[in-house]
Amino acid sequence: MCGSLLICLLAAVGKVDASGLQVAPTTVSLKATQNADGLWLSNTGDNVVHAQVRVYHWTQDGQGDQLTPSRGLVISPPMLELGIGERQLIRIIRTGAPPNGADAVEDAYRLAIDELPIDTSGKKEQQFDTPSKKGLQFVLHYSVPIFVEPVATSIAPSQLQWSLERDGDHVMLVVSNRGGSHAQLAGLNYVDPTGRRTEITPGLLGYVLPGATMRWMLKPSAAVFAAGGTLEAMINGAKSAQHLSLADRSR
């Protein structure tokens, strides 16, 4: 998830209708002194757009990302209609105090923005049912990260620990964050001792929240990592390089 975008495909027969729902910015950070912020939804398509906005508290555990309904933030408006060329400000309002205390770290939420399918009359379908409209309709889902900074004179940056673990014929990238703020991982490449470069992912791999450990199964075969090498990545938009060797944890 980057702000991340998923496209749900609702299949019928006939033509394809492309949505024009756009979101900006794709990440929001609330300072401890801020009670509210916002983002814009806009309609760049050729049809009216209906959308629903919900907020979830975001944590990470051994199973990965966990989203739970939360009232720590409230959203206004939660439902909206955008005419062609229109845009709408979505207010993000913090209802409680920001993280505080000697060991306080950044808190995290996800804003789920779902386009609602429309039927032939232009009305939104209920509960994301398959639309009666004849055609192939693309329905967008945005998942926007929202971070709430702790009360502190300075925010502790992410502190990452990296490892590669063999899991049968596959390799897991394991990243732990011992810092006070999130790490966004993107643009990963692996360079072996001979200089051979293997692309792992050209775009966003994911996030590691403070105090969390995340694991990703890598597509390249274990042979690519057998001789050790350097993992190159963009961490919160900055270049980073880690020298990693492959540990064996076969199951």
Secondary structure, 3 states (H helix, E strand, C coil): CCCEEEEEEECCCCCEECCCEEEECCCEEECCCCCEEEEEEEECCCCCEEEEEEEEEEEEECCEEEEEECCCEEEECCEEEECCCCEEEEEEEECCCCCCCCCCCCEEEEEEEEEECECCCCCECHHHCCCCCCCEEEEEEEEEEEEECCCCCCCCCCCEEEEEEEECCEEEEEEEECCCCCEEEEEEEEECCCCCEEEEEEEEEEEECCCCEEEEEECCCHHHHCCCEEEEEEECCEEEEEEECEEECCC
